[in-house]
C-alpha cells in the first residue's frame, strides 16, 4: 500500500517540493503527516530548516526503513510520542450505517471515551489499532453517530534539505524530494 503527501516548501528563489510515500504489506499501514506542533503550524520551510513529520503505523510497532531521493538531505529520528498528551489525543466522529464496525483515521493504542448522538449503539470496543466495534443494534440495524476520543501514538522524524545551486534546480526553479518509508519484511 503506498500513500503520498505532497508538501511544497518555498525557499528564496526556489520551491522545495517534498512527497512522502510509503509501502507496506497488505493489512499494515503507514501514515505520514507534517507535525504542526513542532513546526509551529508552518508548512513552508527554507532550505536548511528542519521540517518535522509524524509517522503513524498499523501495527503500532511496525518496523520500517526511511529513504530520501536527495542523498545529501538529512533525516533523523526525534522521539516516540506514546503517552496521553495533547499531541496524541484524537477526536473523530464515526457514522454507523448498517455496519457494526468503524474505522479510525489514525491507529490507536486506546479508546479513552465516546459519546453517542441520537441512537445509542452501546459499548464501543477497540478491536485493532484502526477498527472499532459497536455492540448494539437499534431497530434491528446498526445506525448511529458517535464521537470518539482516542490515543494515537506516533514517531517523530526531522528532514533537512540543504541549499541547492541553480544548476541543481529544474527549469521552473523546483527541487523535488521523495521521502519513502518501506516496511522491513523478515524473510525466512
C-alpha positions as CSV (number, residue, x, y, z in Angstrom):
1,X,0.0,0.0,0.0
2,X,1.5,3.3,-1.0
3,X,0.4,6.8,0.1
4,X,1.6,10.2,-0.9
5,X,1.5,13.5,0.8
6,X,2.8,16.5,-1.3
7,X,4.3,19.5,0.5
8,X,5.6,22.5,-1.3
9,X,8.1,24.5,0.6
10,X,9.3,27.8,-0.8
11,X,12.9,28.9,-0.5
12,X,14.5,32.2,-1.6
13,X,14.0,31.7,-5.4
14,X,13.2,28.1,-5.5
15,X,10.5,25.6,-4.5
16,X,11.3,22.6,-2.4
17,X,8.7,20.0,-3.3
18,X,8.5,17.1,-0.8
19,X,6.5,14.0,-1.4
20,X,6.0,11.5,1.4
21,X,5.4,7.9,0.2
22,X,5.1,4.6,1.9
23,X,4.9,0.9,1.1
24,X,4.0,-2.0,3.4
25,X,2.5,-5.5,3.5
26,X,-1.3,-5.9,3.0
27,X,-3.2,-5.2,6.2
28,X,-0.4,-2.9,7.5
29,X,-0.4,0.8,7.2
30,X,2.0,3.8,7.4
31,X,0.5,7.3,7.6
32,X,2.8,10.4,7.3
33,X,2.0,14.0,8.1
34,X,3.8,17.2,9.0
35,X,4.0,17.8,12.7
36,X,2.1,21.1,13.2
37,X,3.2,21.4,16.8
38,X,6.9,21.1,16.2
39,X,6.7,23.1,13.0
40,X,4.8,25.9,14.7
41,X,1.9,25.3,12.2
42,X,4.3,26.1,9.3
43,X,4.1,24.2,6.0
44,X,6.7,26.2,4.2
45,X,10.4,25.9,5.0
46,X,13.6,27.3,3.7
47,X,16.4,25.0,2.5
48,X,18.4,24.1,5.6
49,X,15.5,24.4,8.0
50,X,14.1,21.3,9.7
51,X,10.6,20.0,8.7
52,X,9.3,17.6,11.3
53,X,6.9,14.9,10.3
54,X,4.8,12.3,12.2
55,X,4.7,8.6,11.3
56,X,1.6,6.6,12.4
57,X,1.7,2.9,11.8
58,X,-0.5,-0.1,12.0
59,X,0.5,-2.3,13.7
60,X,1.9,0.3,16.2
61,X,5.3,-1.4,16.4
62,X,5.7,-1.7,12.6
63,X,9.4,-1.6,11.6
64,X,10.4,0.4,8.5
65,X,13.3,2.0,6.7
66,X,13.4,5.6,5.6
67,X,14.9,6.7,2.3
68,X,15.3,10.1,0.7
69,X,15.8,10.8,-3.0
70,X,18.3,13.6,-2.1
71,X,21.4,11.7,-0.8
72,X,22.6,15.0,0.9
73,X,19.4,15.5,2.8
74,X,19.4,14.7,6.5
75,X,16.6,12.6,8.1
76,X,16.8,12.0,11.8
77,X,14.7,10.3,14.5
78,X,13.5,12.7,17.2
79,X,11.2,10.8,19.5
80,X,8.3,8.3,20.1
81,X,5.2,10.1,21.4
82,X,3.2,7.4,23.1
83,X,1.7,8.7,26.4
84,X,-1.6,10.5,26.6
85,X,-1.0,14.2,25.9
86,X,-2.5,16.9,23.7
87,X,-0.5,15.7,20.7
88,X,-1.6,12.1,20.8
89,X,-5.3,12.8,21.6
90,X,-7.6,12.4,18.6
91,X,-11.3,13.2,18.3
92,X,-13.3,11.7,15.5
93,X,-16.9,11.2,14.6
94,X,-17.8,7.8,13.2
95,X,-21.1,7.0,11.4
96,X,-22.5,3.5,11.7
97,X,-24.8,2.8,8.8
98,X,-25.8,-0.8,8.5
99,X,-22.3,-1.7,9.8
100,X,-21.2,-2.7,13.3
101,X,-17.6,-1.8,12.6
102,X,-16.0,1.6,12.1
103,X,-12.5,2.8,11.0
104,X,-10.4,5.3,12.9
105,X,-8.3,7.9,10.9
106,X,-5.2,7.0,12.8
107,X,-4.0,3.8,14.6
108,X,-5.0,3.9,18.3
109,X,-3.4,2.4,21.3
110,X,-6.5,3.0,23.4
111,X,-10.0,4.4,23.3
112,X,-10.5,7.0,26.0
113,X,-14.1,7.9,25.6
114,X,-17.1,8.0,23.3
115,X,-20.4,9.8,23.1
116,X,-23.5,8.8,21.0
117,X,-25.5,11.4,19.1
118,X,-29.1,10.1,18.9
119,X,-29.3,6.3,18.6
120,X,-27.1,4.7,21.3
121,X,-25.5,1.5,20.0
122,X,-24.0,0.8,23.4
123,X,-20.4,0.0,24.2
124,X,-17.7,0.7,21.6
125,X,-14.6,-1.5,21.7
126,X,-11.2,-1.0,20.0
127,X,-10.7,-4.3,18.1
128,X,-7.4,-3.4,16.4
129,X,-5.4,-0.2,16.1
130,X,-7.8,1.2,13.4
131,X,-11.0,-0.9,13.9
132,X,-13.8,-0.2,16.4
133,X,-16.9,-2.2,17.1
134,X,-20.4,-1.1,18.3
135,X,-22.2,-3.6,20.5
136,X,-26.0,-3.0,20.0
137,X,-28.5,-2.7,17.2
138,X,-31.3,-0.1,17.1
139,X,-34.5,-1.3,15.3
140,X,-32.6,-4.4,14.1
141,X,-29.8,-2.4,12.5
142,X,-26.6,-0.6,13.3
143,X,-27.4,3.1,12.7
144,X,-25.9,5.9,14.7
145,X,-23.2,8.5,15.1
146,X,-20.5,8.5,17.8
147,X,-17.8,10.9,18.7
148,X,-14.7,9.0,19.8
149,X,-11.6,10.2,21.7
150,X,-8.6,8.0,21.4
151,X,-4.8,8.0,21.8
152,X,-2.8,7.7,18.6
153,X,0.9,7.2,19.3
154,X,3.4,8.2,16.6
155,X,7.1,8.6,15.9
156,X,8.6,12.0,15.0
157,X,11.4,12.5,12.4
158,X,13.1,15.6,11.0
159,X,14.1,16.3,7.5
160,X,16.6,18.9,6.4
161,X,17.2,19.6,2.7
162,X,20.3,21.7,2.2
163,X,20.6,24.7,-0.3
164,X,20.9,23.8,-3.9
165,X,22.7,25.6,-6.7
166,X,20.8,26.9,-9.7
167,X,22.2,24.1,-11.8
168,X,20.6,21.6,-9.4
169,X,17.1,23.1,-9.8
170,X,14.7,22.3,-12.5
171,X,13.9,24.9,-15.2
172,X,11.0,26.2,-13.1
173,X,13.2,26.5,-10.0
174,X,11.9,23.4,-8.4
175,X,13.8,20.8,-6.4
176,X,11.6,17.7,-5.8
177,X,12.4,15.3,-3.0
178,X,10.8,12.0,-2.1
179,X,10.8,10.7,1.5
180,X,10.0,7.0,1.3
181,X,9.1,4.7,4.2
182,X,9.2,1.0,3.4
183,X,8.2,-1.7,5.9
184,X,11.0,-4.1,6.8
185,X,9.8,-7.6,6.0
186,X,11.5,-10.5,7.6
187,X,12.5,-13.3,5.1
188,X,12.8,-16.8,6.3
